[in-house]
Amino acid sequence: MGRDVDSELVAAGERRIGWAARAMPVLTALGERFAAERPLDGLRIAACLHVTAETAVLMGALRAGGAEVALAASNPLSTQDDVAAALTEYDVAVHALAGVDRATYYRHIHRALDIGPDIVLDDGCDLVNILHTERTELLDGVTAGCEETTTGIIRLRQMTAEGALRFPVVAVNDTRTKRMFDNRYGTGQSTIDGIMRATNTLLAGKTVVVAGFGYCGRGVAERARGLGARVVVTEIDPVKALDASLQGYDVRPMREAAPAGDVFVTVTGNRDVIRGEHLAVMKDGAILANAGHFDVEIDVRALDDLAVDVHHGVRPSTDEYVLADGRRLLLLAEGRLVNLTAAEGHPAAVMDMSFSAQALAVAWLAREGAELAPGVYDVPEEVDVEVARLRLAAAGIEVDVLTGEQERYLHSWRLGS
């Protein structure tokens, strides 16, 4: 962790983890099942994830299943130091410290990999990238992995297309439950939460520009509109742009949205979505926030070049860039994930779904991973359905069950109207 662990920090982390666990009944139940069945006995797992209370509950489930676990942070600004301290008491090797520089961030990932993993868990593909470029001596020992993000899946599919990926990876991000619950509802709420905590701005009546209308972008747009904002969507995909238009959003290219926006949120998984030419025409006081995984969606270097002065920390997680003509642009969270830097990320109830799918996918890979060829795989449908079923059961919600006649109708082409 890069510091001595003190008892007060550990106690604060334990309280935070306990609070999160209350809202994570599915993962808690899976941890109890794993403790009884021990599906991960003898496995070494290296994880590169946001070091938060919710992640701690996942680490606890993996440890209960018998795994040895090493954890590094997937974003230095999202690390909760008290949680990291508490995890060391749970026999998880944690290599994370809030606010470290880029070199230390990567050094921590290397330390997590020193465990010599059988299975890897990644959030953005940095760990997998290092395995394939700098720690190739470990590749033969890796059976399989999981990836949590859209950005990471994009990179993994590129690796697969080039024949570079050396082991199978399950795309946890692409499950129906995660896209619906995590990406849409989690990112939507937590991104708006981060913007409001950082700026205390009133969104009602403002023009909010959402770059990208995938599941995350939809969630952000819905929540902004729900708070009274006028929402403009920018997109490169004609189908998604059409969807946004039919939902009543104003769809424009960024060059037209830039002078009109009061708040900008990038949610694309690509770089330079907001560039120098866009920054140059923005209003005084425009707010810039990124909800994509990496800090490349807003061109911060171009913002530095345009600025004649920078006031760091005008509010928590808010830096003010003063341009030559006196206009001020407000960059949140240094262009990193605003929901995890300026706020606390997704609510624990959201991560209950995502991390339950992750835990079940790891157990599946422990059984089946050695038989899979390198490539990107969907989470087995039965895992996705089980997570949804467990969540409904925890909420006391029942669903209908098909009758025998209905089952026969669905599985026979001979039965017509």
N, C-alpha and C positions, 0 to 999 in steps of 0.2 A: 504493500500500500504506500510505501514511501514515508511512513511516519509511525511513531509508537502508538499503539492502541491503548486508549485510556478507558477506564471503567464507565465514566459518565457518557462518553461517546457511544460505547457499546449499549448501555442502557437506553439511550435515546433511539438508537437504531432498532433495538428490540421492540420498543413501543411503536415505532413507525411500521415495522414489519407486522406486528400483531394487528394493528389497525387495518392494514391492507388485507390481511388474511381473512378478516371478518367478511369482506365483500368478495371473497374468492372461494366459494363453497365447492365448486367443481374441482379445482386444482387441489384443494385441501383433501377432498375425498380420494382423489387419485394418489396423493401422497400416502394416505393410509393404505390404499390398495397396494401400492408399490412396496411399502414396508413389509407387507404380508407375503407378497409374491416374489420380491427381489429380482425383477426382470433385467436389471442392469449390473448384476454382480460381476465384479472384476473389470468393468469397463472404465477407461479413462476418458473424460469429456473435457475439451477445451471450448470455452464459450467467450464470445465477444458480443456483449449485450449492454444495454443501458443499465447501470448499476443503481437500481431503484428498489423500493420495498417490494414491488410486485415481482421483480426478477428474483429477489431473495426467496419468495415463496416457491418459485420454480426450482431454484437451486436446492431448496429443502426437499422437494419431491424427488429430484434426481438422486440426492444423497440417500434418501429413504429407500430408493430402489437399488442401492448397492454401488453406485458409481463414485469414483474419485473425480472431483470437479475442480477446475481452475478457471477463474473468471477475470476477463479484462473488460474495460469500458469501451463501448462503441461510439461514445461521444464524451470528451472530457468535461463539457459543461453540464452534462446531465447527471453526473455522479453525485449520489447522496453519501457523503463521507460517513455519516453515522451508520447507514446501512452497510457500507463496506466494512466498517469496524465490527459490526455485529456478526456479519457473515464469517469472519475469521474464527469467531467463537463456535460456529457451527461446522468447523472443519472444512471450509471451502477456501481454497487458495485464491485470494483476491488481489489483483494488481490494478488498482484504480485510485485516482485522487482527483478531486474536483479542480478544474482550471489548469491542468498541466499543459505544457506546450506540445507542439506536434511531435517533436523527437521523443519526448517521454511517453506520449500516447502510443507510439509504435513500439517503444521498448517494452511497455506493459503487455502488448499483444504477444511479443516474442516470449516474454516470461510465462504467459499462459500456455503457449505452445510447448514450452520446455517439459510439460507433463508427458509429452509423447502420446498424443490423443489417439483413441480408437474412433471416436465420433466427435465432430465439431458442430457448434451452434454459432451462427453468424447473423449479424444485423447490419447489412450494408456491403458484405463481401470483402471487407478489409482483411480479416483473418485468413479467408480462403486465398486471397490474392497473395498474401505474404507466404503462405504455405507453398504456392506454386512458383514463387519468384526467389525467395530468400531462405526458405526452410525446406527445400526439396528433399532433404535427407529423411524427413518425417513422413513423406507421402505414402510410402509403401505400408505404413502402419495404420493409415486412416481407412476405415471401412466405409464411412458415409458421413453425411452432414445434413443440417437443416438451415434454411435461410428464411428470415423473418420479413424482409422488406421488398417493395417493388423495385427499388434501386438495385438491390443485390441480385434479384432475379434477372434483371436486364443484363447485368455483368456476367452472370453465370451462363445465360443462354448464348452470349457472345463467345465465352470460353468453349462451350459445347460445340458451337458452329465451327470454331477453329481447331477442334480436336485437342484443346488444351486441358480441359477438366479431367482430373485423374480419378475421381471417385463419384458415386451417385450422391445427389443432393435433393432433398425433399423441399418443395416450394411451399412452406407453411403459409406464406403470404397469400397464396392463391386459393385457399379454402373458401367455401361459401360463407362460413361463419366469420372468418377473419375479415374478409372484404366488407361484409355487411356490418359487423359489430365494431371491429377495430378501426378499419380504414374510414368508414363513413361516419359512424356515431362517435367513436373515440377521437379521431383526428379533428372532426368538425368541432366538437365541444372544447377539446384541450387547446386547439390553436386559437380560438376566440378568447379562451381563458387567458392564455399567455399574452396576447395583444392587450387585453384590458388591464391585466396586472401591471404590465410594463408601462402603459401610457395613461391609464385611467380615462381613456377617450370615450365619448358617447358615440356609438355606432349608428344610432337612429339618425336618418337624414344624410349620412355620409355615403360616398361612393366607394365601395369596396371592390377592388379588381382581384379576381381569383384566376391565377395562371395555371391552367390544367383542370380538366373536368373528368378525371378518373374518379374512383370511389372516394379518395381523400378530398379531392377538389369539390365533389358534390356535397360532401358533409360540411365543408367550410362555407360553401355558398348558401346552403340551407340554413345554417345557424346565423350567418350574417343577415340574411333576408328576414329571418325570424326576429332579429333584434331591430328591424326597421331600416336596414341599410339598402341602398340601391346597389345591386350587384351586377358587375360587368365580368364576363368570362372571356378569357383568351384561350385558344386551342389551335393545335396543328392537325388534329384528326377530324375530318369532316363529319363522321358519324357522331362523335362526342359533341361537336359544335352544334349539330342539328338537335341532339338530345337537349342540350342546354337551352337552345332557342325555343324548343317546344315546351320546356318547363317555365318559360317566361323570362329568362335571363337575357340581358343585352349582350350580344356576342360581337366582339370587335378584335382586330389585331392589336398587339401591344402598342404600336406606334400611335394609334388613336386613343387607346385607353390611358396612356401615360399622362397626358395633360389633364385628364378628367378625374383621375383617382385621388382619393384622400388616404386610402389604406390599400396596400398591395400585399398579396399573399401568393408566394410561389409554391406549387405543389405538383411538380412535373417529373422529377427524377433526372432532369437534364441540366446542363450548365448554361450560364449566360442568358437566362430567360429575361432578366432585366439588365440591359446593357447601358453603356454610356450615353447613347443617343436618346434612350428613354429617360434616364436620370436628368438629362439636361433640360427637359421640358416639363418636369413635374412641378406641382404647386409647392409653395412655401408650406412647410409643416407636414408634407406627405410622409406616411409611415411605411416602412419597408420591413416585411416579415417573411421568413422562409419556413415552410412546413415540409419541404422535401428533405431527404435524409442527409445529404452532404451540403457543405457551405459553399456551393458553386453556382447556385441558381441565381443569386444576385451577384453581379460583378462588383465585388467590394473594392478591387483594385481600381476600377474605373471611378468609383465613388471617391476613393482617396485622391485620385488625380484631379477630379473636379473641385475638390474642397480646398479652401484657403485656410480653414481652421476646423479642428475637431474637438468637441467637448464630450469627453468620455463620462459616462455615468450621470447624465443629467437627470435620469431616473434609473431605478434598478433595471439592468439589462437593456438600457437605451443609450445610444451614442448619437450626438447631434453633429451633422456634417454641414458646415456653413460654406455656401458657394460664393463665387466672386460677386454676384449681384445681390447678395444678402439673403437669398432663399436658404431655408434650413430643411434638410432631409434627415429623418429619424430612422436609424438602423437598429433593429431589435436583435438581441442575442448574437451580435457580431455576424449575422447572416446564417447562423446555425439554427438548429431546430428550435423554433420559438416556443413550442408547447412543452419541451423538456427543459429548456433553459430559463425561460421567464415564468414558467408554471411548473407543474409536477407531472406532466405527461398525461397519458390516458388515465381515467378513473380505474381503480382496482377492479371493478366489476367488468370492465372491458377486457383488461389483460387476463382475467380469469379464463375467458374463452380462448384467446390466442395462445396463452401458455399451456392450457390444457391440451390443445391440439399439438403443441410442440412436444409436451411430455409423452403423449401417446405415440407421436411420430418417432420419437427416440426409441421407445420400447419396440415399435414395429421394425425400425432399422436394426436394433440389436438382434432381432430374429432373422430378418430377411436381407439386411444390407449387403452381406458378403456375396449374395447371389445376383446382385444388380450390377449392370454395366454402368460405367461412368455416364453421367447425364443429369438432367433436371427432371424430377418426377413430381407428379401431383400427390398430395396427401391421399391415402386410401379413403374412398368414400365412406367406409364404415367408421373411420376415425372422426370425420366431420359430423356424421349423423350422431355418433355417440356423444360428442361434445354438446351438440344442441339438445339431445335428449336429457343429458345430465343437468344442463342449465335449466331446462324447463321443469324438471323434477325438483330442483332446488328452490325454484320459484313457486312450486305448487300448481303448475299449469299442466293440464292434460290435453292431449290431442286425440283426434279420432283414429280408429283402427279400421283398416279395410276389412270388409266381410269376405267370406270365401267366394261368393259370387263376383264381387268386385275384383278380387285377385284373378279369377279365371278370365274375366272380361279383358283385363289389362294385358294378359299374357296369351291371348288367342287371337289370331288374325281371322278366324272363321266366324267369330261373332260380330254381326253388323248391328245396324240400328233396330 
